[in-house]
Amino acid sequence: MQPDYSMNPIPVIAVFDVGKTNKKLFLFDESYNIVFERSASLMRSLTKTVSPARIWMR
C-alpha cells in the first residue's frame, strides 16, 4: 500500500527528463520513492512550435 500524500505536504526532489519527443516529470520523496510521475509524448513537429514549458502547464 502506498502512503497518502494528498493531505500532508512533503519535501520532494523533482526530476525532469526532456527529450525530443518525450517529456517526463518524476517527484521523489526523501527515501527516493517515486510519489508522482507524469509523461507527455509529442510529435516532433509540435515540439518546434510549442514551448516545452507549456507542455507541463495544463
DAURWO-V455274 format. One record per residue. N is the residue number from 0. RES is the residue in one letter. PHI is phi in degrees with one decimal (999 if undefined). NEAR is the number of other C-alpha atoms within 8 Angstrom. Layout:
N	RES	PHI	NEAR
N	RES	PHI	NEAR
This chain:
0	M	999	2
1	Q	-88.3	3
2	P	-65.2	4
3	D	-95.5	5
4	Y	-98.1	7
5	S	-66.5	5
6	M	-102.1	5
7	N	-119.7	5
8	P	-60.3	6
9	I	-131.6	6
10	P	-69.2	6
11	V	-135.0	8
12	I	-110.6	8
13	A	-98.8	8
14	V	-125.3	7
15	F	-103.8	8
16	D	-118.3	7
17	V	-111.7	7
18	G	-107.6	6
19	K	-70.2	7
20	T	-123.5	9
21	N	-120.1	10
22	K	-121.7	12
23	K	-134.6	11
24	L	-129.0	12
25	F	-125.6	12
26	L	-116.1	12
27	F	-112.2	13
28	D	-83.6	12
29	E	-65.8	8
30	S	-97.7	5
31	Y	63.8	6
32	N	-91.1	7
33	I	-72.9	9
34	V	-106.6	8
35	F	-159.4	8
36	E	-149.5	9
37	R	-146.6	7
38	S	-136.7	8
39	A	-136.1	8
40	S	-116.9	7
41	L	-124.2	8
42	M	-68.5	7
43	R	-58.8	8
44	S	-64.6	6
45	L	-68.9	8
46	T	-66.5	12
47	K	-80.1	7
48	T	-107.3	6
49	V	-115.0	8
50	S	-63.1	8
51	P	-55.9	7
52	A	-65.1	6
53	R	-68.1	8
54	I	-61.4	9
55	W	-86.5	6
56	M	-93.3	5
57	R	-115.6	4
